[in-house]
Amino acid sequence: MDNAAFIRIRTERARRKLHQMQMQYGGFSHPKVLRQSVELDKLLNNYSNIPMQERRPPA
């Protein structure tokens, strides 16, 4: 599995976890939700730093 695919999978898991935590804690002001938001942001930044040629899923 290439790096871009691995980051896409981790990003989707982090996004789902953030949504669940936001529902559980009632918003984005809870410290646990904020930490998860930061984690998702880091993954998105990592993905955006990958060149476009590497981001495309294999055909």
mmCIF file of the N, C-alpha and C atoms, coordinates in Angstrom:
data_MODEL
# 
_entry.id   MODEL 
# 
loop_
_atom_site.group_PDB 
_atom_site.id 
_atom_site.type_symbol 
_atom_site.label_atom_id 
_atom_site.label_alt_id 
_atom_site.label_comp_id 
_atom_site.label_asym_id 
_atom_site.label_entity_id 
_atom_site.label_seq_id 
_atom_site.pdbx_PDB_ins_code 
_atom_site.Cartn_x 
_atom_site.Cartn_y 
_atom_site.Cartn_z 
_atom_site.occupancy 
_atom_site.B_iso_or_equiv 
_atom_site.pdbx_formal_charge 
_atom_site.auth_seq_id 
_atom_site.auth_comp_id 
_atom_site.auth_asym_id 
_atom_site.auth_atom_id 
_atom_site.pdbx_PDB_model_num 
ATOM 1   N N  . MET A 1 1  ? 0.860   -1.173 0.000   1.00 0.00 ? 1  MET A N  1 
ATOM 2   C CA . MET A 1 1  ? 0.000   0.000  0.000   1.00 0.00 ? 1  MET A CA 1 
ATOM 3   C C  . MET A 1 1  ? 0.899   1.227  0.000   1.00 0.00 ? 1  MET A C  1 
ATOM 4   N N  . ASP A 1 2  ? 0.589   2.186  -0.851  1.00 0.00 ? 2  ASP A N  1 
ATOM 5   C CA . ASP A 1 2  ? 1.424   3.379  -0.909  1.00 0.00 ? 2  ASP A CA 1 
ATOM 6   C C  . ASP A 1 2  ? 1.044   4.373  0.185   1.00 0.00 ? 2  ASP A C  1 
ATOM 7   N N  . ASN A 1 3  ? 1.893   5.360  0.350   1.00 0.00 ? 3  ASN A N  1 
ATOM 8   C CA . ASN A 1 3  ? 1.733   6.338  1.423   1.00 0.00 ? 3  ASN A CA 1 
ATOM 9   C C  . ASN A 1 3  ? 0.426   7.122  1.302   1.00 0.00 ? 3  ASN A C  1 
ATOM 10  N N  . ALA A 1 4  ? 0.071   7.531  0.085   1.00 0.00 ? 4  ALA A N  1 
ATOM 11  C CA . ALA A 1 4  ? -1.154  8.308  -0.115  1.00 0.00 ? 4  ALA A CA 1 
ATOM 12  C C  . ALA A 1 4  ? -2.388  7.500  0.285   1.00 0.00 ? 4  ALA A C  1 
ATOM 13  N N  . ALA A 1 5  ? -2.421  6.235  -0.095  1.00 0.00 ? 5  ALA A N  1 
ATOM 14  C CA . ALA A 1 5  ? -3.566  5.385  0.256   1.00 0.00 ? 5  ALA A CA 1 
ATOM 15  C C  . ALA A 1 5  ? -3.649  5.191  1.765   1.00 0.00 ? 5  ALA A C  1 
ATOM 16  N N  . PHE A 1 6  ? -2.510  5.001  2.393   1.00 0.00 ? 6  PHE A N  1 
ATOM 17  C CA . PHE A 1 6  ? -2.472  4.836  3.843   1.00 0.00 ? 6  PHE A CA 1 
ATOM 18  C C  . PHE A 1 6  ? -2.995  6.090  4.547   1.00 0.00 ? 6  PHE A C  1 
ATOM 19  N N  . ILE A 1 7  ? -2.581  7.251  4.078   1.00 0.00 ? 7  ILE A N  1 
ATOM 20  C CA . ILE A 1 7  ? -3.051  8.507  4.677   1.00 0.00 ? 7  ILE A CA 1 
ATOM 21  C C  . ILE A 1 7  ? -4.541  8.691  4.431   1.00 0.00 ? 7  ILE A C  1 
ATOM 22  N N  . ARG A 1 8  ? -5.030  8.320  3.238   1.00 0.00 ? 8  ARG A N  1 
ATOM 23  C CA . ARG A 1 8  ? -6.478  8.421  2.965   1.00 0.00 ? 8  ARG A CA 1 
ATOM 24  C C  . ARG A 1 8  ? -7.280  7.561  3.939   1.00 0.00 ? 8  ARG A C  1 
ATOM 25  N N  . ILE A 1 9  ? -6.814  6.356  4.195   1.00 0.00 ? 9  ILE A N  1 
ATOM 26  C CA . ILE A 1 9  ? -7.519  5.464  5.126   1.00 0.00 ? 9  ILE A CA 1 
ATOM 27  C C  . ILE A 1 9  ? -7.505  6.050  6.536   1.00 0.00 ? 9  ILE A C  1 
ATOM 28  N N  . ARG A 1 10 ? -6.337  6.488  6.989   1.00 0.00 ? 10 ARG A N  1 
ATOM 29  C CA . ARG A 1 10 ? -6.242  7.070  8.329   1.00 0.00 ? 10 ARG A CA 1 
ATOM 30  C C  . ARG A 1 10 ? -7.087  8.332  8.452   1.00 0.00 ? 10 ARG A C  1 
ATOM 31  N N  . THR A 1 11 ? -7.156  9.121  7.378   1.00 0.00 ? 11 THR A N  1 
ATOM 32  C CA . THR A 1 11 ? -7.952  10.348 7.388   1.00 0.00 ? 11 THR A CA 1 
ATOM 33  C C  . THR A 1 11 ? -9.433  10.025 7.528   1.00 0.00 ? 11 THR A C  1 
ATOM 34  N N  . GLU A 1 12 ? -9.891  9.038  6.784   1.00 0.00 ? 12 GLU A N  1 
ATOM 35  C CA . GLU A 1 12 ? -11.311 8.662  6.868   1.00 0.00 ? 12 GLU A CA 1 
ATOM 36  C C  . GLU A 1 12 ? -11.656 8.142  8.258   1.00 0.00 ? 12 GLU A C  1 
ATOM 37  N N  . ARG A 1 13 ? -10.787 7.343  8.850   1.00 0.00 ? 13 ARG A N  1 
ATOM 38  C CA . ARG A 1 13 ? -11.029 6.857  10.209  1.00 0.00 ? 13 ARG A CA 1 
ATOM 39  C C  . ARG A 1 13 ? -11.062 8.013  11.208  1.00 0.00 ? 13 ARG A C  1 
ATOM 40  N N  . ALA A 1 14 ? -10.142 8.948  11.060  1.00 0.00 ? 14 ALA A N  1 
ATOM 41  C CA . ALA A 1 14 ? -10.090 10.102 11.971  1.00 0.00 ? 14 ALA A CA 1 
ATOM 42  C C  . ALA A 1 14 ? -11.331 10.974 11.805  1.00 0.00 ? 14 ALA A C  1 
ATOM 43  N N  . ARG A 1 15 ? -11.805 11.119 10.552  1.00 0.00 ? 15 ARG A N  1 
ATOM 44  C CA . ARG A 1 15 ? -13.005 11.916 10.300  1.00 0.00 ? 15 ARG A CA 1 
ATOM 45  C C  . ARG A 1 15 ? -14.230 11.284 10.955  1.00 0.00 ? 15 ARG A C  1 
ATOM 46  N N  . ARG A 1 16 ? -14.344 9.962  10.822  1.00 0.00 ? 16 ARG A N  1 
ATOM 47  C CA . ARG A 1 16 ? -15.473 9.260  11.452  1.00 0.00 ? 16 ARG A CA 1 
ATOM 48  C C  . ARG A 1 16 ? -15.411 9.368  12.975  1.00 0.00 ? 16 ARG A C  1 
ATOM 49  N N  . LYS A 1 17 ? -14.212 9.223  13.510  1.00 0.00 ? 17 LYS A N  1 
ATOM 50  C CA . LYS A 1 17 ? -14.053 9.317  14.963  1.00 0.00 ? 17 LYS A CA 1 
ATOM 51  C C  . LYS A 1 17 ? -14.402 10.720 15.446  1.00 0.00 ? 17 LYS A C  1 
ATOM 52  N N  . LEU A 1 18 ? -13.980 11.739 14.703  1.00 0.00 ? 18 LEU A N  1 
ATOM 53  C CA . LEU A 1 18 ? -14.306 13.116 15.077  1.00 0.00 ? 18 LEU A CA 1 
ATOM 54  C C  . LEU A 1 18 ? -15.813 13.325 15.094  1.00 0.00 ? 18 LEU A C  1 
ATOM 55  N N  . HIS A 1 19 ? -16.497 12.813 14.071  1.00 0.00 ? 19 HIS A N  1 
ATOM 56  C CA . HIS A 1 19 ? -17.956 12.954 14.019  1.00 0.00 ? 19 HIS A CA 1 
ATOM 57  C C  . HIS A 1 19 ? -18.614 12.269 15.219  1.00 0.00 ? 19 HIS A C  1 
ATOM 58  N N  . GLN A 1 20 ? -18.179 11.067 15.541  1.00 0.00 ? 20 GLN A N  1 
ATOM 59  C CA . GLN A 1 20 ? -18.739 10.350 16.686  1.00 0.00 ? 20 GLN A CA 1 
ATOM 60  C C  . GLN A 1 20 ? -18.490 11.110 17.991  1.00 0.00 ? 20 GLN A C  1 
ATOM 61  N N  . MET A 1 21 ? -17.278 11.616 18.156  1.00 0.00 ? 21 MET A N  1 
ATOM 62  C CA . MET A 1 21 ? -16.942 12.335 19.385  1.00 0.00 ? 21 MET A CA 1 
ATOM 63  C C  . MET A 1 21 ? -17.726 13.635 19.483  1.00 0.00 ? 21 MET A C  1 
ATOM 64  N N  . GLN A 1 22 ? -17.903 14.313 18.360  1.00 0.00 ? 22 GLN A N  1 
ATOM 65  C CA . GLN A 1 22 ? -18.656 15.557 18.355  1.00 0.00 ? 22 GLN A CA 1 
ATOM 66  C C  . GLN A 1 22 ? -20.095 15.299 18.787  1.00 0.00 ? 22 GLN A C  1 
ATOM 67  N N  . MET A 1 23 ? -20.667 14.201 18.319  1.00 0.00 ? 23 MET A N  1 
ATOM 68  C CA . MET A 1 23 ? -22.029 13.845 18.724  1.00 0.00 ? 23 MET A CA 1 
ATOM 69  C C  . MET A 1 23 ? -22.067 13.447 20.203  1.00 0.00 ? 23 MET A C  1 
ATOM 70  N N  . GLN A 1 24 ? -21.077 12.705 20.652  1.00 0.00 ? 24 GLN A N  1 
ATOM 71  C CA . GLN A 1 24 ? -21.026 12.230 22.032  1.00 0.00 ? 24 GLN A CA 1 
ATOM 72  C C  . GLN A 1 24 ? -20.875 13.386 23.020  1.00 0.00 ? 24 GLN A C  1 
ATOM 73  N N  . TYR A 1 25 ? -19.993 14.324 22.708  1.00 0.00 ? 25 TYR A N  1 
ATOM 74  C CA . TYR A 1 25 ? -19.687 15.403 23.650  1.00 0.00 ? 25 TYR A CA 1 
ATOM 75  C C  . TYR A 1 25 ? -20.457 16.693 23.366  1.00 0.00 ? 25 TYR A C  1 
ATOM 76  N N  . GLY A 1 26 ? -21.279 16.693 22.340  1.00 0.00 ? 26 GLY A N  1 
ATOM 77  C CA . GLY A 1 26 ? -22.170 17.817 22.094  1.00 0.00 ? 26 GLY A CA 1 
ATOM 78  C C  . GLY A 1 26 ? -21.520 19.044 21.495  1.00 0.00 ? 26 GLY A C  1 
ATOM 79  N N  . GLY A 1 27 ? -20.497 18.882 20.722  1.00 0.00 ? 27 GLY A N  1 
ATOM 80  C CA . GLY A 1 27 ? -19.898 20.032 20.043  1.00 0.00 ? 27 GLY A CA 1 
ATOM 81  C C  . GLY A 1 27 ? -18.389 19.925 19.963  1.00 0.00 ? 27 GLY A C  1 
ATOM 82  N N  . PHE A 1 28 ? -17.820 20.991 19.443  1.00 0.00 ? 28 PHE A N  1 
ATOM 83  C CA . PHE A 1 28 ? -16.380 21.004 19.227  1.00 0.00 ? 28 PHE A CA 1 
ATOM 84  C C  . PHE A 1 28 ? -15.602 21.670 20.350  1.00 0.00 ? 28 PHE A C  1 
ATOM 85  N N  . SER A 1 29 ? -16.259 22.082 21.409  1.00 0.00 ? 29 SER A N  1 
ATOM 86  C CA . SER A 1 29 ? -15.553 22.784 22.480  1.00 0.00 ? 29 SER A CA 1 
ATOM 87  C C  . SER A 1 29 ? -14.962 21.842 23.530  1.00 0.00 ? 29 SER A C  1 
ATOM 88  N N  . HIS A 1 30 ? -15.312 20.574 23.479  1.00 0.00 ? 30 HIS A N  1 
ATOM 89  C CA . HIS A 1 30 ? -14.763 19.612 24.435  1.00 0.00 ? 30 HIS A CA 1 
ATOM 90  C C  . HIS A 1 30 ? -13.302 19.319 24.081  1.00 0.00 ? 30 HIS A C  1 
ATOM 91  N N  . PRO A 1 31 ? -12.406 19.249 25.078  1.00 0.00 ? 31 PRO A N  1 
ATOM 92  C CA . PRO A 1 31 ? -10.978 19.025 24.800  1.00 0.00 ? 31 PRO A CA 1 
ATOM 93  C C  . PRO A 1 31 ? -10.674 17.775 23.983  1.00 0.00 ? 31 PRO A C  1 
ATOM 94  N N  . LYS A 1 32 ? -11.390 16.688 24.217  1.00 0.00 ? 32 LYS A N  1 
ATOM 95  C CA . LYS A 1 32 ? -11.149 15.455 23.451  1.00 0.00 ? 32 LYS A CA 1 
ATOM 96  C C  . LYS A 1 32 ? -11.515 15.643 21.980  1.00 0.00 ? 32 LYS A C  1 
ATOM 97  N N  . VAL A 1 33 ? -12.588 16.366 21.731  1.00 0.00 ? 33 VAL A N  1 
ATOM 98  C CA . VAL A 1 33 ? -13.015 16.625 20.356  1.00 0.00 ? 33 VAL A CA 1 
ATOM 99  C C  . VAL A 1 33 ? -11.998 17.539 19.666  1.00 0.00 ? 33 VAL A C  1 
ATOM 100 N N  . LEU A 1 34 ? -11.519 18.529 20.390  1.00 0.00 ? 34 LEU A N  1 
ATOM 101 C CA . LEU A 1 34 ? -10.514 19.425 19.818  1.00 0.00 ? 34 LEU A CA 1 
ATOM 102 C C  . LEU A 1 34 ? -9.231  18.674 19.471  1.00 0.00 ? 34 LEU A C  1 
ATOM 103 N N  . ARG A 1 35 ? -8.799  17.768 20.339  1.00 0.00 ? 35 ARG A N  1 
ATOM 104 C CA . ARG A 1 35 ? -7.597  16.979 20.046  1.00 0.00 ? 35 ARG A CA 1 
ATOM 105 C C  . ARG A 1 35 ? -7.791  16.124 18.806  1.00 0.00 ? 35 ARG A C  1 
ATOM 106 N N  . GLN A 1 36 ? -8.962  15.532 18.660  1.00 0.00 ? 36 GLN A N  1 
ATOM 107 C CA . GLN A 1 36 ? -9.238  14.725 17.472  1.00 0.00 ? 36 GLN A CA 1 
ATOM 108 C C  . GLN A 1 36 ? -9.277  15.599 16.230  1.00 0.00 ? 36 GLN A C  1 
ATOM 109 N N  . SER A 1 37 ? -9.803  16.802 16.358  1.00 0.00 ? 37 SER A N  1 
ATOM 110 C CA . SER A 1 37 ? -9.827  17.729 15.238  1.00 0.00 ? 37 SER A CA 1 
ATOM 111 C C  . SER A 1 37 ? -8.407  18.089 14.794  1.00 0.00 ? 37 SER A C  1 
ATOM 112 N N  . VAL A 1 38 ? -7.517  18.276 15.751  1.00 0.00 ? 38 VAL A N  1 
ATOM 113 C CA . VAL A 1 38 ? -6.119  18.565 15.439  1.00 0.00 ? 38 VAL A CA 1 
ATOM 114 C C  . VAL A 1 38 ? -5.479  17.374 14.730  1.00 0.00 ? 38 VAL A C  1 
ATOM 115 N N  . GLU A 1 39 ? -5.780  16.171 15.186  1.00 0.00 ? 39 GLU A N  1 
ATOM 116 C CA . GLU A 1 39 ? -5.243  14.962 14.565  1.00 0.00 ? 39 GLU A CA 1 
ATOM 117 C C  . GLU A 1 39 ? -5.708  14.853 13.109  1.00 0.00 ? 39 GLU A C  1 
ATOM 118 N N  . LEU A 1 40 ? -6.986  15.102 12.871  1.00 0.00 ? 40 LEU A N  1 
ATOM 119 C CA . LEU A 1 40 ? -7.518  15.062 11.511  1.00 0.00 ? 40 LEU A CA 1 
ATOM 120 C C  . LEU A 1 40 ? -6.849  16.137 10.656  1.00 0.00 ? 40 LEU A C  1 
ATOM 121 N N  . ASP A 1 41 ? -6.667  17.307 11.198  1.00 0.00 ? 41 ASP A N  1 
ATOM 122 C CA . ASP A 1 41 ? -6.021  18.397 10.473  1.00 0.00 ? 41 ASP A CA 1 
ATOM 123 C C  . ASP A 1 41 ? -4.594  18.026 10.064  1.00 0.00 ? 41 ASP A C  1 
ATOM 124 N N  . LYS A 1 42 ? -3.864  17.372 10.944  1.00 0.00 ? 42 LYS A N  1 
ATOM 125 C CA . LYS A 1 42 ? -2.503  16.937 10.622  1.00 0.00 ? 42 LYS A CA 1 
ATOM 126 C C  . LYS A 1 42 ? -2.502  15.948 9.461   1.00 0.00 ? 42 LYS A C  1 
ATOM 127 N N  . LEU A 1 43 ? -3.434  14.999 9.485   1.00 0.00 ? 43 LEU A N  1 
ATOM 128 C CA . LEU A 1 43 ? -3.524  14.025 8.403   1.00 0.00 ? 43 LEU A CA 1 
ATOM 129 C C  . LEU A 1 43 ? -3.874  14.703 7.080   1.00 0.00 ? 43 LEU A C  1 
ATOM 130 N N  . LEU A 1 44 ? -4.797  15.637 7.112   1.00 0.00 ? 44 LEU A N  1 
ATOM 131 C CA . LEU A 1 44 ? -5.164  16.358 5.896   1.00 0.00 ? 44 LEU A CA 1 
ATOM 132 C C  . LEU A 1 44 ? -3.986  17.162 5.355   1.00 0.00 ? 44 LEU A C  1 
ATOM 133 N N  . ASN A 1 45 ? -3.214  17.762 6.251   1.00 0.00 ? 45 ASN A N  1 
ATOM 134 C CA . ASN A 1 45 ? -2.025  18.504 5.824   1.00 0.00 ? 45 ASN A CA 1 
ATOM 135 C C  . ASN A 1 45 ? -1.000  17.564 5.204   1.00 0.00 ? 45 ASN A C  1 
ATOM 136 N N  . ASN A 1 46 ? -0.802  16.401 5.802   1.00 0.00 ? 46 ASN A N  1 
ATOM 137 C CA . ASN A 1 46 ? 0.124   15.424 5.233   1.00 0.00 ? 46 ASN A CA 1 
ATOM 138 C C  . ASN A 1 46 ? -0.316  15.008 3.833   1.00 0.00 ? 46 ASN A C  1 
ATOM 139 N N  . TYR A 1 47 ? -1.596  14.778 3.672   1.00 0.00 ? 47 TYR A N  1 
ATOM 140 C CA . TYR A 1 47 ? -2.114  14.364 2.372   1.00 0.00 ? 47 TYR A CA 1 
ATOM 141 C C  . TYR A 1 47 ? -1.946  15.471 1.341   1.00 0.00 ? 47 TYR A C  1 
ATOM 142 N N  . SER A 1 48 ? -2.189  16.709 1.739   1.00 0.00 ? 48 SER A N  1 
ATOM 143 C CA . SER A 1 48 ? -2.077  17.818 0.786   1.00 0.00 ? 48 SER A CA 1 
ATOM 144 C C  . SER A 1 48 ? -0.626  18.071 0.379   1.00 0.00 ? 48 SER A C  1 
ATOM 145 N N  . ASN A 1 49 ? 0.330   17.587 1.156   1.00 0.00 ? 49 ASN A N  1 
ATOM 146 C CA . ASN A 1 49 ? 1.740   17.757 0.816   1.00 0.00 ? 49 ASN A CA 1 
ATOM 147 C C  . ASN A 1 49 ? 2.258   16.670 -0.130  1.00 0.00 ? 49 ASN A C  1 
ATOM 148 N N  . ILE A 1 50 ? 1.440   15.674 -0.423  1.00 0.00 ? 50 ILE A N  1 
ATOM 149 C CA . ILE A 1 50 ? 1.825   14.616 -1.363  1.00 0.00 ? 50 ILE A CA 1 
ATOM 150 C C  . ILE A 1 50 ? 1.581   15.136 -2.777  1.00 0.00 ? 50 ILE A C  1 
ATOM 151 N N  . PRO A 1 51 ? 2.560   14.982 -3.668  1.00 0.00 ? 51 PRO A N  1 
ATOM 152 C CA . PRO A 1 51 ? 2.346   15.441 -5.059  1.00 0.00 ? 51 PRO A CA 1 
ATOM 153 C C  . PRO A 1 51 ? 1.105   14.800 -5.681  1.00 0.00 ? 51 PRO A C  1 
ATOM 154 N N  . MET A 1 52 ? 0.449   15.517 -6.554  1.00 0.00 ? 52 MET A N  1 
ATOM 155 C CA . MET A 1 52 ? -0.804  15.065 -7.177  1.00 0.00 ? 52 MET A CA 1 
ATOM 156 C C  . MET A 1 52 ? -0.650  13.709 -7.870  1.00 0.00 ? 52 MET A C  1 
ATOM 157 N N  . GLN A 1 53 ? 0.490   13.449 -8.485  1.00 0.00 ? 53 GLN A N  1 
ATOM 158 C CA . GLN A 1 53 ? 0.683   12.191 -9.201  1.00 0.00 ? 53 GLN A CA 1 
ATOM 159 C C  . GLN A 1 53 ? 0.595   11.001 -8.257  1.00 0.00 ? 53 GLN A C  1 
ATOM 160 N N  . GLU A 1 54 ? 1.030   11.176 -7.029  1.00 0.00 ? 54 GLU A N  1 
ATOM 161 C CA . GLU A 1 54 ? 1.001   10.091 -6.062  1.00 0.00 ? 54 GLU A CA 1 
ATOM 162 C C  . GLU A 1 54 ? -0.343  9.939  -5.382  1.00 0.00 ? 54 GLU A C  1 
ATOM 163 N N  . ARG A 1 55 ? -1.176  10.953 -5.422  1.00 0.00 ? 55 ARG A N  1 
ATOM 164 C CA . ARG A 1 55 ? -2.475  10.915 -4.738  1.00 0.00 ? 55 ARG A CA 1 
ATOM 165 C C  . ARG A 1 55 ? -3.509  10.087 -5.476  1.00 0.00 ? 55 ARG A C  1 
ATOM 166 N N  . ARG A 1 56 ? -3.371  9.988  -6.770  1.00 0.00 ? 56 ARG A N  1 
ATOM 167 C CA . ARG A 1 56 ? -4.372  9.293  -7.558  1.00 0.00 ? 56 ARG A CA 1 
ATOM 168 C C  . ARG A 1 56 ? -4.407  7.812  -7.226  1.00 0.00 ? 56 ARG A C  1 
ATOM 169 N N  . PRO A 1 57 ? -5.598  7.266  -7.030  1.00 0.00 ? 57 PRO A N  1 
ATOM 170 C CA . PRO A 1 57 ? -5.699  5.825  -6.771  1.00 0.00 ? 57 PRO A CA 1 
ATOM 171 C C  . PRO A 1 57 ? -5.257  5.044  -8.001  1.00 0.00 ? 57 PRO A C  1 
ATOM 172 N N  . PRO A 1 58 ? -4.633  3.881  -7.791  1.00 0.00 ? 58 PRO A N  1 
ATOM 173 C CA . PRO A 1 58 ? -4.200  3.078  -8.943  1.00 0.00 ? 58 PRO A CA 1 
ATOM 174 C C  . PRO A 1 58 ? -5.379  2.618  -9.788  1.00 0.00 ? 58 PRO A C  1 
ATOM 175 N N  . ALA A 1 59 ? -5.171  2.595  -11.089 1.00 0.00 ? 59 ALA A N  1 
ATOM 176 C CA . ALA A 1 59 ? -6.248  2.214  -12.027 1.00 0.00 ? 59 ALA A CA 1 
ATOM 177 C C  . ALA A 1 59 ? -6.369  0.712  -12.152 1.00 0.00 ? 59 ALA A C  1 
# 
